[in-house]
Amino acid sequence: MKTLTATFLMLLTIAPVSGQSLFGRGGSENSSMFEDRRAPRARKIGDILTILVTESTSASNSSAIDTQKEAALNWTGPGGLKLPGFSLSGDATNEFKGEGTTQRSQSIQARVSVHVVDVRPNGDLVLEGSRVIDINGESEVIYITGSINPFVIPVTNVIESFRVANLQVSYKGKGVLTEGARPGFLIRFVNWIF
């Protein structure tokens, strides 16, 4: 009987044992009873971040050119001889004035949620996402890509666009108003030639 009890106790200690914690989050491997129960910061593929896009750019350029050139030519025969019909003279003047000015400014403000699509070897997160807004037949699409260092992400997972490296924001519209503002085929063809 003693050997049977000893064998049974040895089998119990060798068999795999699993237990559940009162402080775990649905079987999460990285849970701790001291960990904050808020949503974790984005750090792996599939996590979602919100980017506050607030971009404004303006550029201006102006130039002015004023050139003037004069040339004169007088030729007489060798030895100072002036033979009728064998002398040459001419004057040329070239003058150019030009001015040009360009100005451009753009502004966009949006709030777009993006996914982490890749994690680089240095730990940076590659982000990608889009937002489509349809209003009265007008469709507007905001597409965002970029990468971010995970250490600058706050606990709210909301970041400003200036913190995103290699940020690319594409804003396109499609619909009746967009098509109505587009030049016709003939005008686009002429502009393409010139």
Contacts in CASP RR format, 6 or more apart in sequence:
PFRMAT RR
TARGET T0000
AUTHOR 0000-0000-0000
METHOD contacts of the structure
MODEL  1
MKTLTATFLMLLTIAPVSGQSLFGRGGSENSSMFEDRRAPRARKIGDILT
ILVTESTSASNSSAIDTQKEAALNWTGPGGLKLPGFSLSGDATNEFKGEG
TTQRSQSIQARVSVHVVDVRPNGDLVLEGSRVIDINGESEVIYITGSINP
FVIPVTNVIESFRVANLQVSYKGKGVLTEGARPGFLIRFVNWIF
20 27 0 8 1.000
21 31 0 8 1.000
21 33 0 8 1.000
22 33 0 8 1.000
23 31 0 8 1.000
23 32 0 8 1.000
23 33 0 8 1.000
24 31 0 8 1.000
24 33 0 8 1.000
25 31 0 8 1.000
25 37 0 8 1.000
36 155 0 8 1.000
38 155 0 8 1.000
39 157 0 8 1.000
41 150 0 8 1.000
41 153 0 8 1.000
41 154 0 8 1.000
41 155 0 8 1.000
41 157 0 8 1.000
42 48 0 8 1.000
42 49 0 8 1.000
42 116 0 8 1.000
42 125 0 8 1.000
42 150 0 8 1.000
42 153 0 8 1.000
42 157 0 8 1.000
43 116 0 8 1.000
43 119 0 8 1.000
43 125 0 8 1.000
43 150 0 8 1.000
43 153 0 8 1.000
44 116 0 8 1.000
44 119 0 8 1.000
45 116 0 8 1.000
45 117 0 8 1.000
45 118 0 8 1.000
45 119 0 8 1.000
46 115 0 8 1.000
46 116 0 8 1.000
46 117 0 8 1.000
47 115 0 8 1.000
47 116 0 8 1.000
47 125 0 8 1.000
47 157 0 8 1.000
48 113 0 8 1.000
48 114 0 8 1.000
48 115 0 8 1.000
48 116 0 8 1.000
48 157 0 8 1.000
49 113 0 8 1.000
49 114 0 8 1.000
49 116 0 8 1.000
49 125 0 8 1.000
49 127 0 8 1.000
49 148 0 8 1.000
49 153 0 8 1.000
49 157 0 8 1.000
49 158 0 8 1.000
49 159 0 8 1.000
50 111 0 8 1.000
50 112 0 8 1.000
50 113 0 8 1.000
50 114 0 8 1.000
50 157 0 8 1.000
50 158 0 8 1.000
50 159 0 8 1.000
51 111 0 8 1.000
51 112 0 8 1.000
51 113 0 8 1.000
51 114 0 8 1.000
51 127 0 8 1.000
51 144 0 8 1.000
51 158 0 8 1.000
51 159 0 8 1.000
51 160 0 8 1.000
51 161 0 8 1.000
51 164 0 8 1.000
52 110 0 8 1.000
52 111 0 8 1.000
52 158 0 8 1.000
52 159 0 8 1.000
52 160 0 8 1.000
52 161 0 8 1.000
53 108 0 8 1.000
53 109 0 8 1.000
53 110 0 8 1.000
53 111 0 8 1.000
53 112 0 8 1.000
53 142 0 8 1.000
53 144 0 8 1.000
53 161 0 8 1.000
53 169 0 8 1.000
54 108 0 8 1.000
54 109 0 8 1.000
54 160 0 8 1.000
54 161 0 8 1.000
54 162 0 8 1.000
55 106 0 8 1.000
55 107 0 8 1.000
55 108 0 8 1.000
55 109 0 8 1.000
55 161 0 8 1.000
55 169 0 8 1.000
56 105 0 8 1.000
56 106 0 8 1.000
56 107 0 8 1.000
56 108 0 8 1.000
57 104 0 8 1.000
57 105 0 8 1.000
57 106 0 8 1.000
57 107 0 8 1.000
58 103 0 8 1.000
58 104 0 8 1.000
58 105 0 8 1.000
58 106 0 8 1.000
59 102 0 8 1.000
59 103 0 8 1.000
59 104 0 8 1.000
59 105 0 8 1.000
60 101 0 8 1.000
60 102 0 8 1.000
60 103 0 8 1.000
60 104 0 8 1.000
61 101 0 8 1.000
61 102 0 8 1.000
61 103 0 8 1.000
62 99 0 8 1.000
62 100 0 8 1.000
62 101 0 8 1.000
62 102 0 8 1.000
63 99 0 8 1.000
63 100 0 8 1.000
63 101 0 8 1.000
64 98 0 8 1.000
64 99 0 8 1.000
64 100 0 8 1.000
65 96 0 8 1.000
65 97 0 8 1.000
65 98 0 8 1.000
65 99 0 8 1.000
66 96 0 8 1.000
66 97 0 8 1.000
66 98 0 8 1.000
67 94 0 8 1.000
67 95 0 8 1.000
67 96 0 8 1.000
67 97 0 8 1.000
68 93 0 8 1.000
68 94 0 8 1.000
68 95 0 8 1.000
68 96 0 8 1.000
69 93 0 8 1.000
69 94 0 8 1.000
69 95 0 8 1.000
70 91 0 8 1.000
70 92 0 8 1.000
70 93 0 8 1.000
70 94 0 8 1.000
71 91 0 8 1.000
71 92 0 8 1.000
71 93 0 8 1.000
72 89 0 8 1.000
72 90 0 8 1.000
72 91 0 8 1.000
72 92 0 8 1.000
73 88 0 8 1.000
73 89 0 8 1.000
73 90 0 8 1.000
73 91 0 8 1.000
74 87 0 8 1.000
74 88 0 8 1.000
74 89 0 8 1.000
74 90 0 8 1.000
75 87 0 8 1.000
75 88 0 8 1.000
75 89 0 8 1.000
76 82 0 8 1.000
76 87 0 8 1.000
77 83 0 8 1.000
77 86 0 8 1.000
77 87 0 8 1.000
108 142 0 8 1.000
108 169 0 8 1.000
108 171 0 8 1.000
110 131 0 8 1.000
110 142 0 8 1.000
112 129 0 8 1.000
112 130 0 8 1.000
112 131 0 8 1.000
112 142 0 8 1.000
112 144 0 8 1.000
113 129 0 8 1.000
113 131 0 8 1.000
114 127 0 8 1.000
114 128 0 8 1.000
114 129 0 8 1.000
114 144 0 8 1.000
115 127 0 8 1.000
115 128 0 8 1.000
115 129 0 8 1.000
116 125 0 8 1.000
116 126 0 8 1.000
116 127 0 8 1.000
117 126 0 8 1.000
117 127 0 8 1.000
117 128 0 8 1.000
118 125 0 8 1.000
118 126 0 8 1.000
119 125 0 8 1.000
119 126 0 8 1.000
120 126 0 8 1.000
120 147 0 8 1.000
123 149 0 8 1.000
123 150 0 8 1.000
124 147 0 8 1.000
124 148 0 8 1.000
124 149 0 8 1.000
124 150 0 8 1.000
124 165 0 8 1.000
125 147 0 8 1.000
125 148 0 8 1.000
125 149 0 8 1.000
125 150 0 8 1.000
126 145 0 8 1.000
126 146 0 8 1.000
126 147 0 8 1.000
127 144 0 8 1.000
127 145 0 8 1.000
127 146 0 8 1.000
127 147 0 8 1.000
127 148 0 8 1.000
127 164 0 8 1.000
128 144 0 8 1.000
128 145 0 8 1.000
128 146 0 8 1.000
129 143 0 8 1.000
129 144 0 8 1.000
129 145 0 8 1.000
130 141 0 8 1.000
130 142 0 8 1.000
130 143 0 8 1.000
130 144 0 8 1.000
131 141 0 8 1.000
131 142 0 8 1.000
132 139 0 8 1.000
132 140 0 8 1.000
132 141 0 8 1.000
133 139 0 8 1.000
133 140 0 8 1.000
133 141 0 8 1.000
133 142 0 8 1.000
134 140 0 8 1.000
137 175 0 8 1.000
137 176 0 8 1.000
138 173 0 8 1.000
138 174 0 8 1.000
138 175 0 8 1.000
138 176 0 8 1.000
138 177 0 8 1.000
138 178 0 8 1.000
139 173 0 8 1.000
139 174 0 8 1.000
139 175 0 8 1.000
140 171 0 8 1.000
140 172 0 8 1.000
140 173 0 8 1.000
140 174 0 8 1.000
141 170 0 8 1.000
141 171 0 8 1.000
141 172 0 8 1.000
141 173 0 8 1.000
141 174 0 8 1.000
142 169 0 8 1.000
142 170 0 8 1.000
142 171 0 8 1.000
143 168 0 8 1.000
143 169 0 8 1.000
143 170 0 8 1.000
143 171 0 8 1.000
143 172 0 8 1.000
144 164 0 8 1.000
144 167 0 8 1.000
144 168 0 8 1.000
144 169 0 8 1.000
144 170 0 8 1.000
145 166 0 8 1.000
145 167 0 8 1.000
145 168 0 8 1.000
146 164 0 8 1.000
146 165 0 8 1.000
146 166 0 8 1.000
146 167 0 8 1.000
146 168 0 8 1.000
147 164 0 8 1.000
147 165 0 8 1.000
147 166 0 8 1.000
148 159 0 8 1.000
148 163 0 8 1.000
148 164 0 8 1.000
148 165 0 8 1.000
149 165 0 8 1.000
152 159 0 8 1.000
152 163 0 8 1.000
153 159 0 8 1.000
161 167 0 8 1.000
161 169 0 8 1.000
183 191 0 8 1.000
END
